């Protein structure tokens, strides 16, 4: 039974190690100030160097028992754990602020005394030279996060970009942009060129983008010239067909349709009085008439009337009617004799 209990405990311990390592990876050093002259003030009215630690995950994690140090000697793997612990400052228990919920931050005072509170650590900081700062887990053997802070001017800070970047994603923040205890707003000062350099340090993205633009332009040119070639071929075909006779009636029909459409448009614009004739035509006719009148050639005629005979056939019906009837002769009778003078007597 003892052996079974020992094996069960060993299995549980081994299963919890990956989970603990994953949780430790969610804790990051977020912002550091080494020379505090007019920035954050502690509860005792003093200004100390400080470090901000962030939980970048969405789960709650307690960082009590972890260690902070600025002594690079702890990187020696041959160093014993007690010796390493003596060169570090441990985050104490008993303060609820060390229990970080998802996306929460906490600020520790450096170069202070642990007796002042759970957020005061005795980590030594030299503001005149670069400072290496490291965060170790509770067994003082596993390095969770570290950063080398350059020598900063007064009230400047060294902050992680976007709160969850890699070790290289840090920048110096001016005094008016320092944000202890709140999320870093470092991306606002980063130009597009700098961001592109940071995200594409080897230029692979730039090369792919350039090649994509070149191929896109070539494809666009190919499509343009292909369409232009098709258009020219259709135009040549249309010219050849237009030279044949069967296309002429169609051409006349099209011309007549255009003429009717033009007249219809004129009627719609000028009214029915114009009968589809442009106003310019009327003006031209009137102008020509006035010109002829001024030149005294208006209504000039020869004065000779020529009448040409033309058979109209207007009496054809009478001829046909007399064709079917006999002519009526006048009755013969003696005309009365006019008496002479002696007879009158």
Buried (B, 14 or more C-beta within 10 A) or exposed (E): EEEEEEEEEEEEEEEEEEEBEEBBEBBBBBBBBBBBEEBBEBEEEEBBBBBBBBBBBEEEBBBBBBBBBBBEEBEEEEBEEEEBBEBBBBBBEEEEBBBBEEEBBBBBBBBBEBEBBBBBBBBBBEBEEEBEBBBBBBEBBEBBBBBEBEEBEEBBBBBBBBBBBEEEBBBBBEBEBBBBEEEBBBEEEBEEEEEBEBEBEEEEEEEEEEEEEEEEEEEEEEEEEEEEEEEEEEEEEEEEEEEEEEEEEEEEEEEEEEEEEEBEEBBEEBEEEBEBBBEEEEEEEEEEEEEEEEEEEEEEEEEEEEEEEEEEEEEEEEEEEEEEEEEEEEEEEEEEEEEEEEEEE
